[in-house]
């Protein structure tokens, strides 16, 4: 059963890695990074539930959800700032900004 979760985590991580390397849009890159974090979370939860059944999984899920919430808040703040300043979300154009 644990091999199924390892396979799912590997597939999700591969999709996220492909999204980060191929995409040049900032929002799609953040979503791809989130997929990679979810893959790591699935892998960690499956290993912890296999090795240490019980409350360790609950604490791990709480930590993962808090990191995801902080990431979403930072993304919303950054997106609102960029839309207010009329900046492009293209990563190639962002790399030309100096400041």
Biopython code that builds the backbone (N, CA, C, O; Angstrom):
import numpy as np
from Bio.PDB.StructureBuilder import StructureBuilder

atoms = [
    (1, "UNK", "N", (0.814, -1.201, 0.000)),
    (1, "UNK", "CA", (0.000, 0.000, 0.000)),
    (1, "UNK", "C", (0.861, 1.271, 0.000)),
    (1, "UNK", "O", (0.505, 2.282, -0.604)),
    (2, "UNK", "N", (2.001, 1.189, 0.692)),
    (2, "UNK", "CA", (2.860, 2.374, 0.751)),
    (2, "UNK", "C", (3.494, 2.662, -0.610)),
    (2, "UNK", "O", (3.811, 3.811, -0.916)),
    (3, "UNK", "N", (3.676, 1.634, -1.416)),
    (3, "UNK", "CA", (4.238, 1.845, -2.755)),
    (3, "UNK", "C", (3.308, 2.685, -3.637)),
    (3, "UNK", "O", (3.766, 3.453, -4.483)),
    (4, "UNK", "N", (2.007, 2.529, -3.429)),
    (4, "UNK", "CA", (1.034, 3.335, -4.172)),
    (4, "UNK", "C", (1.208, 4.820, -3.844)),
    (4, "UNK", "O", (1.193, 5.664, -4.739)),
    (5, "UNK", "N", (1.374, 5.131, -2.555)),
    (5, "UNK", "CA", (1.548, 6.526, -2.157)),
    (5, "UNK", "C", (2.893, 7.080, -2.623)),
    (5, "UNK", "O", (2.988, 8.255, -2.978)),
    (6, "UNK", "N", (3.923, 6.251, -2.624)),
    (6, "UNK", "CA", (5.220, 6.691, -3.149)),
    (6, "UNK", "C", (5.109, 7.000, -4.637)),
    (6, "UNK", "O", (5.676, 7.982, -5.115)),
    (7, "UNK", "N", (4.382, 6.166, -5.363)),
    (7, "UNK", "CA", (4.189, 6.390, -6.795)),
    (7, "UNK", "C", (3.393, 7.671, -7.050)),
    (7, "UNK", "O", (3.741, 8.448, -7.939)),
    (8, "UNK", "N", (2.331, 7.894, -6.277)),
    (8, "UNK", "CA", (1.526, 9.113, -6.433)),
    (8, "UNK", "C", (2.361, 10.347, -6.131)),
    (8, "UNK", "O", (2.284, 11.342, -6.852)),
    (9, "UNK", "N", (3.162, 10.286, -5.063)),
    (9, "UNK", "CA", (4.019, 11.422, -4.717)),
    (9, "UNK", "C", (5.050, 11.681, -5.814)),
    (9, "UNK", "O", (5.335, 12.833, -6.142)),
    (10, "UNK", "N", (5.607, 10.617, -6.379)),
    (10, "UNK", "CA", (6.585, 10.776, -7.454)),
    (10, "UNK", "C", (5.955, 11.428, -8.682)),
    (10, "UNK", "O", (6.553, 12.315, -9.291)),
    (11, "UNK", "N", (4.752, 10.993, -9.046)),
    (11, "UNK", "CA", (4.058, 11.569, -10.203)),
    (11, "UNK", "C", (3.749, 13.049, -9.962)),
    (11, "UNK", "O", (3.980, 13.881, -10.839)),
    (12, "UNK", "N", (3.223, 13.382, -8.765)),
    (12, "UNK", "CA", (2.916, 14.786, -8.469)),
    (12, "UNK", "C", (4.172, 15.651, -8.470)),
    (12, "UNK", "O", (4.159, 16.770, -8.981)),
    (13, "UNK", "N", (5.250, 15.136, -7.901)),
    (13, "UNK", "CA", (6.492, 15.898, -7.881)),
    (13, "UNK", "C", (7.031, 16.103, -9.292)),
    (13, "UNK", "O", (7.549, 17.174, -9.609)),
    (14, "UNK", "N", (6.912, 15.086, -10.139)),
    (14, "UNK", "CA", (7.384, 15.209, -11.522)),
    (14, "UNK", "C", (6.572, 16.244, -12.293)),
    (14, "UNK", "O", (7.132, 17.029, -13.058)),
    (15, "UNK", "N", (5.256, 16.249, -12.095)),
    (15, "UNK", "CA", (4.410, 17.246, -12.756)),
    (15, "UNK", "C", (4.766, 18.651, -12.277)),
    (15, "UNK", "O", (4.856, 19.579, -13.081)),
    (16, "UNK", "N", (4.967, 18.809, -10.970)),
    (16, "UNK", "CA", (5.346, 20.117, -10.429)),
    (16, "UNK", "C", (6.692, 20.585, -10.931)),
    (16, "UNK", "O", (6.856, 21.757, -11.270)),
    (17, "UNK", "N", (7.658, 19.687, -10.984)),
    (17, "UNK", "CA", (8.982, 20.045, -11.487)),
    (17, "UNK", "C", (8.925, 20.438, -12.957)),
    (17, "UNK", "O", (9.594, 21.382, -13.377)),
    (18, "UNK", "N", (8.134, 19.720, -13.736)),
    (18, "UNK", "CA", (7.950, 20.083, -15.138)),
    (18, "UNK", "C", (7.283, 21.437, -15.287)),
    (18, "UNK", "O", (7.635, 22.211, -16.177)),
    (19, "UNK", "N", (6.320, 21.727, -14.420)),
    (19, "UNK", "CA", (5.652, 23.031, -14.466)),
    (19, "UNK", "C", (6.578, 24.182, -14.142)),
    (19, "UNK", "O", (6.481, 25.250, -14.747)),
    (20, "UNK", "N", (7.485, 23.974, -13.184)),
    (20, "UNK", "CA", (8.425, 25.039, -12.823)),
    (20, "UNK", "C", (9.430, 25.274, -13.939)),
    (20, "UNK", "O", (9.770, 26.419, -14.237)),
    (21, "UNK", "N", (9.908, 24.200, -14.560)),
    (21, "UNK", "CA", (10.937, 24.375, -15.584)),
    (21, "UNK", "C", (10.384, 24.881, -16.908)),
    (21, "UNK", "O", (11.089, 25.584, -17.633)),
    (22, "UNK", "N", (9.149, 24.546, -17.241)),
    (22, "UNK", "CA", (8.588, 24.926, -18.541)),
    (22, "UNK", "C", (7.881, 26.275, -18.494)),
    (22, "UNK", "O", (8.002, 27.066, -19.429)),
    (23, "UNK", "N", (7.152, 26.549, -17.428)),
    (23, "UNK", "CA", (6.312, 27.739, -17.374)),
    (23, "UNK", "C", (7.132, 28.993, -17.111)),
    (23, "UNK", "O", (8.142, 28.945, -16.410)),
    (24, "UNK", "N", (6.700, 30.105, -17.669)),
    (24, "UNK", "CA", (7.318, 31.399, -17.420)),
    (24, "UNK", "C", (6.336, 32.357, -16.748)),
    (24, "UNK", "O", (6.649, 33.531, -16.551)),
    (25, "UNK", "N", (5.173, 31.869, -16.403)),
    (25, "UNK", "CA", (4.174, 32.686, -15.732)),
    (25, "UNK", "C", (4.300, 32.463, -14.231)),
    (25, "UNK", "O", (4.373, 31.322, -13.774)),
    (26, "UNK", "N", (4.325, 33.544, -13.468)),
    (26, "UNK", "CA", (4.599, 33.469, -12.038)),
    (26, "UNK", "C", (3.577, 32.627, -11.282)),
    (26, "UNK", "O", (3.950, 31.812, -10.438)),
    (27, "UNK", "N", (2.308, 32.814, -11.572)),
    (27, "UNK", "CA", (1.251, 32.089, -10.856)),
    (27, "UNK", "C", (1.353, 30.585, -11.131)),
    (27, "UNK", "O", (1.204, 29.777, -10.215)),
    (28, "UNK", "N", (1.603, 30.214, -12.373)),
    (28, "UNK", "CA", (1.739, 28.792, -12.692)),
    (28, "UNK", "C", (2.971, 28.183, -12.028)),
    (28, "UNK", "O", (2.964, 27.010, -11.655)),
    (29, "UNK", "N", (4.017, 28.973, -11.882)),
    (29, "UNK", "CA", (5.201, 28.471, -11.189)),
    (29, "UNK", "C", (4.909, 28.241, -9.705)),
    (29, "UNK", "O", (5.366, 27.254, -9.130)),
    (30, "UNK", "N", (4.159, 29.136, -9.093)),
    (30, "UNK", "CA", (3.803, 28.969, -7.678)),
    (30, "UNK", "C", (2.899, 27.750, -7.500)),
    (30, "UNK", "O", (3.046, 27.011, -6.527)),
    (31, "UNK", "N", (1.970, 27.535, -8.424)),
    (31, "UNK", "CA", (1.102, 26.358, -8.345)),
    (31, "UNK", "C", (1.930, 25.085, -8.508)),
    (31, "UNK", "O", (1.662, 24.085, -7.841)),
    (32, "UNK", "N", (2.918, 25.111, -9.374)),
    (32, "UNK", "CA", (3.784, 23.945, -9.555)),
    (32, "UNK", "C", (4.616, 23.666, -8.304)),
    (32, "UNK", "O", (4.808, 22.511, -7.924)),
    (33, "UNK", "N", (5.103, 24.722, -7.673)),
    (33, "UNK", "CA", (5.841, 24.536, -6.419)),
    (33, "UNK", "C", (4.917, 23.973, -5.347)),
    (33, "UNK", "O", (5.330, 23.135, -4.546)),
    (34, "UNK", "N", (3.687, 24.423, -5.330)),
    (34, "UNK", "CA", (2.707, 23.889, -4.372)),
    (34, "UNK", "C", (2.452, 22.401, -4.617)),
    (34, "UNK", "O", (2.293, 21.633, -3.668)),
    (35, "UNK", "N", (2.413, 21.998, -5.881)),
    (35, "UNK", "CA", (2.252, 20.568, -6.181)),
    (35, "UNK", "C", (3.437, 19.762, -5.679)),
    (35, "UNK", "O", (3.270, 18.641, -5.198)),
    (36, "UNK", "N", (4.641, 20.330, -5.789)),
    (36, "UNK", "CA", (5.817, 19.637, -5.286)),
    (36, "UNK", "C", (5.783, 19.532, -3.766)),
    (36, "UNK", "O", (6.193, 18.514, -3.209)),
    (37, "UNK", "N", (5.297, 20.573, -3.085)),
    (37, "UNK", "CA", (5.154, 20.514, -1.633)),
    (37, "UNK", "C", (4.103, 19.487, -1.213)),
    (37, "UNK", "O", (4.277, 18.789, -0.215)),
    (38, "UNK", "N", (3.022, 19.399, -1.971)),
    (38, "UNK", "CA", (1.985, 18.407, -1.670)),
    (38, "UNK", "C", (2.532, 17.003, -1.862)),
    (38, "UNK", "O", (2.209, 16.097, -1.094)),
    (39, "UNK", "N", (3.358, 16.817, -2.883)),
    (39, "UNK", "CA", (3.971, 15.496, -3.088)),
    (39, "UNK", "C", (4.860, 15.123, -1.912)),
    (39, "UNK", "O", (4.848, 13.979, -1.458)),
    (40, "UNK", "N", (5.623, 16.074, -1.425)),
    (40, "UNK", "CA", (6.444, 15.818, -0.242)),
    (40, "UNK", "C", (5.604, 15.527, 0.986)),
    (40, "UNK", "O", (5.967, 14.691, 1.813)),
    (41, "UNK", "N", (4.473, 16.221, 1.102)),
    (41, "UNK", "CA", (3.583, 15.979, 2.237)),
    (41, "UNK", "C", (2.965, 14.585, 2.166)),
    (41, "UNK", "O", (2.876, 13.893, 3.181)),
    (42, "UNK", "N", (2.540, 14.173, 0.981)),
    (42, "UNK", "CA", (1.977, 12.827, 0.819)),
    (42, "UNK", "C", (3.017, 11.773, 1.169)),
    (42, "UNK", "O", (2.712, 10.784, 1.834)),
    (43, "UNK", "N", (4.226, 11.989, 0.725)),
    (43, "UNK", "CA", (5.302, 11.036, 1.020)),
    (43, "UNK", "C", (5.598, 10.995, 2.523)),
    (43, "UNK", "O", (5.752, 9.916, 3.096)),
    (44, "UNK", "N", (5.676, 12.160, 3.155)),
    (44, "UNK", "CA", (5.975, 12.199, 4.583)),
    (44, "UNK", "C", (4.853, 11.574, 5.410)),
    (44, "UNK", "O", (5.115, 10.818, 6.345)),
    (45, "UNK", "N", (3.605, 11.890, 5.064)),
    (45, "UNK", "CA", (2.482, 11.324, 5.809)),
    (45, "UNK", "C", (2.412, 9.819, 5.619)),
    (45, "UNK", "O", (2.124, 9.092, 6.571)),
    (46, "UNK", "N", (2.666, 9.340, 4.420)),
    (46, "UNK", "CA", (2.611, 7.888, 4.206)),
    (46, "UNK", "C", (3.714, 7.176, 4.980)),
    (46, "UNK", "O", (3.474, 6.111, 5.548)),
    (47, "UNK", "N", (4.923, 7.747, 5.011)),
    (47, "UNK", "CA", (5.997, 7.121, 5.779)),
    (47, "UNK", "C", (5.731, 7.181, 7.283)),
    (47, "UNK", "O", (5.955, 6.202, 7.994)),
    (48, "UNK", "N", (5.247, 8.345, 7.773)),
    (48, "UNK", "CA", (4.970, 8.448, 9.197)),
    (48, "UNK", "C", (3.822, 7.542, 9.618)),
    (48, "UNK", "O", (3.864, 6.958, 10.701)),
    (49, "UNK", "N", (2.804, 7.416, 8.783)),
    (49, "UNK", "CA", (1.702, 6.526, 9.149)),
    (49, "UNK", "C", (2.116, 5.066, 9.072)),
    (49, "UNK", "O", (1.558, 4.225, 9.777)),
    (50, "UNK", "N", (3.080, 4.760, 8.232)),
    (50, "UNK", "CA", (3.576, 3.382, 8.140)),
    (50, "UNK", "C", (4.496, 3.051, 9.316)),
    (50, "UNK", "O", (4.414, 1.967, 9.892)),
    (51, "UNK", "N", (5.368, 3.992, 9.663)),
    (51, "UNK", "CA", (6.346, 3.732, 10.720)),
    (51, "UNK", "C", (5.821, 4.037, 12.122)),
    (51, "UNK", "O", (6.069, 3.276, 13.058)),
    (52, "UNK", "N", (5.097, 5.146, 12.269)),
    (52, "UNK", "CA", (4.602, 5.582, 13.573)),
    (52, "UNK", "C", (3.099, 5.832, 13.520)),
    (52, "UNK", "O", (2.684, 6.985, 13.398)),
    (53, "UNK", "N", (2.282, 4.812, 13.606)),
    (53, "UNK", "CA", (0.840, 5.060, 13.560)),
    (53, "UNK", "C", (0.391, 5.820, 14.808)),
    (53, "UNK", "O", (0.832, 5.537, 15.922)),
    (54, "UNK", "N", (-0.483, 6.773, 14.595)),
    (54, "UNK", "CA", (-0.985, 7.530, 15.737)),
    (54, "UNK", "C", (-1.006, 9.016, 15.489)),
    (54, "UNK", "O", (-1.353, 9.478, 14.402)),
    (55, "UNK", "N", (-0.628, 9.764, 16.519)),
    (55, "UNK", "CA", (-0.802, 11.214, 16.497)),
    (55, "UNK", "C", (0.307, 11.958, 15.747)),
    (55, "UNK", "O", (0.191, 13.165, 15.536)),
    (56, "UNK", "N", (1.354, 11.283, 15.348)),
    (56, "UNK", "CA", (2.428, 11.968, 14.623)),
    (56, "UNK", "C", (1.927, 12.511, 13.287)),
    (56, "UNK", "O", (2.399, 13.546, 12.816)),
    (57, "UNK", "N", (0.991, 11.825, 12.691)),
    (57, "UNK", "CA", (0.456, 12.257, 11.402)),
    (57, "UNK", "C", (-0.341, 13.548, 11.557)),
    (57, "UNK", "O", (-0.300, 14.414, 10.683)),
    (58, "UNK", "N", (-1.059, 13.678, 12.657)),
    (58, "UNK", "CA", (-1.863, 14.879, 12.878)),
    (58, "UNK", "C", (-0.967, 16.103, 13.017)),
    (58, "UNK", "O", (-1.269, 17.156, 12.455)),
    (59, "UNK", "N", (0.118, 15.979, 13.751)),
    (59, "UNK", "CA", (1.037, 17.111, 13.900)),
    (59, "UNK", "C", (1.721, 17.445, 12.579)),
    (59, "UNK", "O", (1.937, 18.618, 12.274)),
    (60, "UNK", "N", (2.058, 16.440, 11.805)),
    (60, "UNK", "CA", (2.676, 16.674, 10.503)),
    (60, "UNK", "C", (1.702, 17.387, 9.565)),
    (60, "UNK", "O", (2.096, 18.316, 8.860)),
    (61, "UNK", "N", (0.458, 16.971, 9.548)),
    (61, "UNK", "CA", (-0.542, 17.638, 8.713)),
    (61, "UNK", "C", (-0.759, 19.083, 9.152)),
    (61, "UNK", "O", (-0.916, 19.967, 8.310)),
    (62, "UNK", "N", (-0.768, 19.329, 10.448)),
    (62, "UNK", "CA", (-0.924, 20.697, 10.936)),
    (62, "UNK", "C", (0.233, 21.571, 10.471)),
    (62, "UNK", "O", (0.017, 22.712, 10.061)),
    (63, "UNK", "N", (1.441, 21.059, 10.528)),
    (63, "UNK", "CA", (2.604, 21.824, 10.077)),
    (63, "UNK", "C", (2.540, 22.097, 8.581)),
    (63, "UNK", "O", (2.852, 23.204, 8.141)),
    (64, "UNK", "N", (2.143, 21.114, 7.803)),
    (64, "UNK", "CA", (2.048, 21.276, 6.349)),
    (64, "UNK", "C", (0.968, 22.284, 5.992)),
    (64, "UNK", "O", (1.171, 23.115, 5.107)),
    (65, "UNK", "N", (-0.172, 22.224, 6.661)),
    (65, "UNK", "CA", (-1.253, 23.162, 6.369)),
    (65, "UNK", "C", (-0.875, 24.580, 6.754)),
    (65, "UNK", "O", (-1.262, 25.524, 6.066)),
    (66, "UNK", "N", (-0.129, 24.753, 7.837)),
    (66, "UNK", "CA", (0.263, 26.103, 8.218)),
    (66, "UNK", "C", (1.259, 26.686, 7.213)),
    (66, "UNK", "O", (1.187, 27.875, 6.902)),
    (67, "UNK", "N", (2.175, 25.880, 6.705)),
    (67, "UNK", "CA", (3.106, 26.358, 5.679)),
    (67, "UNK", "C", (2.350, 26.712, 4.395)),
    (67, "UNK", "O", (2.655, 27.717, 3.753)),
    (68, "UNK", "N", (1.370, 25.893, 4.023)),
    (68, "UNK", "CA", (0.581, 26.178, 2.822)),
    (68, "UNK", "C", (-0.228, 27.461, 2.986)),
    (68, "UNK", "O", (-0.356, 28.232, 2.035)),
    (69, "UNK", "N", (-0.775, 27.704, 4.175)),
    (69, "UNK", "CA", (-1.545, 28.928, 4.404)),
    (69, "UNK", "C", (-0.653, 30.165, 4.311)),
    (69, "UNK", "O", (-1.060, 31.183, 3.752)),
    (70, "UNK", "N", (0.548, 30.081, 4.850)),
    (70, "UNK", "CA", (1.485, 31.210, 4.765)),
    (70, "UNK", "C", (1.876, 31.466, 3.314)),
    (70, "UNK", "O", (1.994, 32.618, 2.896)),
    (71, "UNK", "N", (2.075, 30.406, 2.552)),
    (71, "UNK", "CA", (2.433, 30.566, 1.141)),
    (71, "UNK", "C", (1.308, 31.220, 0.354)),
    (71, "UNK", "O", (1.566, 32.077, -0.491)),
    (72, "UNK", "N", (0.084, 30.839, 0.612)),
    (72, "UNK", "CA", (-1.055, 31.432, -0.087)),
    (72, "UNK", "C", (-1.212, 32.903, 0.271)),
    (72, "UNK", "O", (-1.504, 33.720, -0.602)),
    (73, "UNK", "N", (-1.025, 33.253, 1.536)),
    (73, "UNK", "CA", (-1.126, 34.660, 1.946)),
    (73, "UNK", "C", (-0.042, 35.489, 1.265)),
    (73, "UNK", "O", (-0.314, 36.592, 0.790)),
    (74, "UNK", "N", (1.177, 34.971, 1.214)),
    (74, "UNK", "CA", (2.258, 35.699, 0.547)),
    (74, "UNK", "C", (1.975, 35.851, -0.943)),
    (74, "UNK", "O", (2.259, 36.898, -1.525)),
    (75, "UNK", "N", (1.422, 34.823, -1.557)),
    (75, "UNK", "CA", (1.079, 34.894, -2.976)),
    (75, "UNK", "C", (0.005, 35.946, -3.234)),
    (75, "UNK", "O", (0.100, 36.699, -4.203)),
    (76, "UNK", "N", (-0.999, 36.005, -2.390)),
    (76, "UNK", "CA", (-2.072, 36.990, -2.569)),
    (76, "UNK", "C", (-1.531, 38.408, -2.415)),
    (76, "UNK", "O", (-1.883, 39.293, -3.195)),
    (77, "UNK", "N", (-0.680, 38.630, -1.418)),
    (77, "UNK", "CA", (-0.105, 39.962, -1.213)),
    (77, "UNK", "C", (0.768, 40.359, -2.392)),
    (77, "UNK", "O", (0.682, 41.489, -2.873)),
    (78, "UNK", "N", (1.607, 39.445, -2.861)),
    (78, "UNK", "CA", (2.487, 39.740, -3.991)),
    (78, "UNK", "C", (1.680, 39.992, -5.263)),
    (78, "UNK", "O", (2.005, 40.902, -6.026)),
    (79, "UNK", "N", (0.640, 39.206, -5.499)),
    (79, "UNK", "CA", (-0.188, 39.381, -6.692)),
    (79, "UNK", "C", (-0.923, 40.724, -6.659)),
    (79, "UNK", "O", (-1.003, 41.409, -7.678)),
    (80, "UNK", "N", (-1.452, 41.100, -5.507)),
    (80, "UNK", "CA", (-2.163, 42.378, -5.412)),
    (80, "UNK", "C", (-1.216, 43.557, -5.613)),
    (80, "UNK", "O", (-1.589, 44.561, -6.221)),
    (81, "UNK", "N", (0.008, 43.436, -5.103)),
    (81, "UNK", "CA", (0.992, 44.506, -5.318)),
    (81, "UNK", "C", (1.340, 44.626, -6.793)),
    (81, "UNK", "O", (1.425, 45.730, -7.331)),
    (82, "UNK", "N", (1.540, 43.485, -7.445)),
    (82, "UNK", "CA", (1.919, 43.536, -8.859)),
    (82, "UNK", "C", (0.772, 44.041, -9.720)),
    (82, "UNK", "O", (1.013, 44.759, -10.690)),
    (83, "UNK", "N", (-0.476, 43.687, -9.396)),
    (83, "UNK", "CA", (-1.581, 44.204, -10.197)),
    (83, "UNK", "C", (-1.800, 45.692, -9.946)),
    (83, "UNK", "O", (-2.194, 46.420, -10.858)),
    (84, "UNK", "N", (-1.553, 46.146, -8.738)),
    (84, "UNK", "CA", (-1.720, 47.568, -8.440)),
    (84, "UNK", "C", (-0.663, 48.404, -9.160)),
    (84, "UNK", "O", (-0.960, 49.512, -9.608)),
    (85, "UNK", "N", (0.534, 47.906, -9.275)),
    (85, "UNK", "CA", (1.619, 48.627, -9.937)),
    (85, "UNK", "C", (1.656, 48.373, -11.450)),
    (85, "UNK", "O", (2.534, 48.894, -12.137)),
    (86, "UNK", "N", (0.723, 47.586, -11.969)),
    (86, "UNK", "CA", (0.649, 47.218, -13.384)),
    (86, "UNK", "C", (1.932, 46.545, -13.879)),
    (86, "UNK", "O", (2.401, 46.825, -14.983)),
    (87, "UNK", "N", (2.482, 45.677, -13.074)),
    (87, "UNK", "CA", (3.662, 44.914, -13.455)),
    (87, "UNK", "C", (3.238, 43.605, -14.103)),
    (87, "UNK", "O", (2.168, 43.075, -13.803)),
    (88, "UNK", "N", (4.059, 43.098, -14.972)),
    (88, "UNK", "CA", (3.767, 41.851, -15.658)),
    (88, "UNK", "C", (4.084, 40.668, -14.741)),
    (88, "UNK", "O", (4.960, 40.753, -13.881)),
    (89, "UNK", "N", (3.362, 39.572, -14.937)),
    (89, "UNK", "CA", (3.620, 38.360, -14.180)),
    (89, "UNK", "C", (4.533, 37.404, -14.941)),
    (89, "UNK", "O", (4.731, 36.266, -14.516)),
    (90, "UNK", "N", (5.087, 37.857, -16.056)),
    (90, "UNK", "CA", (6.012, 37.042, -16.825)),
    (90, "UNK", "C", (7.384, 37.074, -16.145)),
    (90, "UNK", "O", (7.918, 38.147, -15.861)),
    (91, "UNK", "N", (7.942, 35.902, -15.888)),
    (91, "UNK", "CA", (9.200, 35.817, -15.151)),
    (91, "UNK", "C", (10.348, 36.427, -15.946)),
    (91, "UNK", "O", (11.262, 37.009, -15.362)),
    (92, "UNK", "N", (10.312, 36.303, -17.252)),
    (92, "UNK", "CA", (11.379, 36.897, -18.075)),
    (92, "UNK", "C", (11.391, 38.421, -17.939)),
    (92, "UNK", "O", (12.459, 39.032, -17.887)),
    (93, "UNK", "N", (10.218, 39.029, -17.881)),
    (93, "UNK", "CA", (10.151, 40.471, -17.719)),
    (93, "UNK", "C", (10.514, 40.880, -16.296)),
    (93, "UNK", "O", (11.083, 41.952, -16.089)),
    (94, "UNK", "N", (10.193, 40.047, -15.317)),
    (94, "UNK", "CA", (10.542, 40.354, -13.937)),
    (94, "UNK", "C", (12.055, 40.318, -13.715)),
    (94, "UNK", "O", (12.577, 41.058, -12.882)),
    (95, "UNK", "N", (12.749, 39.473, -14.447)),
    (95, "UNK", "CA", (14.197, 39.383, -14.252)),
    (95, "UNK", "C", (14.920, 40.632, -14.768)),
    (95, "UNK", "O", (16.076, 40.865, -14.415)),
    (96, "UNK", "N", (14.255, 41.425, -15.590)),
    (96, "UNK", "CA", (14.867, 42.648, -16.099)),
    (96, "UNK", "C", (14.698, 43.818, -15.136)),
    (96, "UNK", "O", (15.312, 44.868, -15.329)),
    (97, "UNK", "N", (13.866, 43.651, -14.089)),
    (97, "UNK", "CA", (13.659, 44.726, -13.126)),
    (97, "UNK", "C", (14.897, 44.877, -12.262)),
    (97, "UNK", "O", (15.460, 43.892, -11.784)),
    (98, "UNK", "N", (15.305, 46.086, -12.071)),
    (98, "UNK", "CA", (16.443, 46.380, -11.186)),
    (98, "UNK", "C", (15.924, 47.267, -10.075)),
    (98, "UNK", "O", (15.085, 48.135, -10.312)),
    (99, "UNK", "N", (16.408, 47.061, -8.880)),
    (99, "UNK", "CA", (15.924, 47.929, -7.831)),
    (99, "UNK", "C", (16.517, 47.591, -6.576)),
    (99, "UNK", "O", (16.223, 48.226, -5.563)),
]
sb = StructureBuilder()
sb.init_structure("model")
sb.init_model(0)
sb.init_chain("A")
sb.init_seg("    ")
for serial, (resi, resn, name, xyz) in enumerate(atoms, 1):
    if name == "N":
        sb.init_residue(resn, " ", resi, " ")
    sb.init_atom(name, np.array(xyz, "f"), 0.0, 1.0, " ", f" {name:<3s}", serial, name[0])
structure = sb.get_structure()
